């Protein structure tokens, strides 16, 4: 009933809340990727570091996209607090496995938003999320492609050097 009298916004409380949760998730992703870039810099994996700098920037753009949508729709966009950010990793492969897991959880979160939007017949938000659905498909493809490189090239000897070089080219291919 409360949602019916929200005259300043066409977003229901439920949709506004889940979009703000997504804003926080994108901000968290951005910070995680920045920490991964830092780890790669420290270890000398320059191309992987660049990969994560770009990824961190993209996640910030995702956050802003949703933030501005909530604001434009008359809702209250919440500037997110970023929770604990992991800085330590054992290997380069572990970093990219963690990145893929992160993308898979983001995809699930995006699908949840679509589910909620459809449930309350908010077709505007449903349409708005189309871009994110496509983006997640691409991001998961890139993350999986990178992980394949570890098996194709192999990590022995100079393998990690060549894997890092190859990672520098993956984004352009996806
Ligand atoms: Fe914005 Fe990579 O999810």
Boltz pocket constraint, residues with backbone or C-beta under 6 A from the ligand:
constraints:
  - pocket:
      binder: B
      contacts: [[A, 26], [A, 29], [A, 58], [A, 59], [A, 62], [A, 103], [A, 106], [A, 139]]
      max_distance: 6.0
